[in-house]
């Protein structure tokens, strides 16, 4: 699984990035962009999520992406006044 966040229109930093694999959640603040983290998963997991909030001093948008086996499984672009992009994937839905 690969978690990615990219800045649009010159965004160079995300205010906060939160990613989770199942119940294991990681949070980072003031993250340089582009951000990319690949995680190895063993066993059964029920969900993946990625949230990114733009730097409060910027007006640029962010694009969040989760890749599974090298292919984009889901992608979202930030919108609204908070500039947050959010992806959630329920791996048990079928």
Secondary structure as GFF3:
##gff-version 3
##sequence-region A 1 94
A	DSSP	beta_strand	2	7	.	.	.	ID=ss1
A	DSSP	beta_strand	13	21	.	.	.	ID=ss2
A	DSSP	beta_strand	24	32	.	.	.	ID=ss3
A	DSSP	beta_strand	35	38	.	.	.	ID=ss4
A	DSSP	beta_strand	47	54	.	.	.	ID=ss5
A	DSSP	beta_strand	62	68	.	.	.	ID=ss6
A	DSSP	beta_strand	71	77	.	.	.	ID=ss7
A	DSSP	beta_strand	84	90	.	.	.	ID=ss8
###
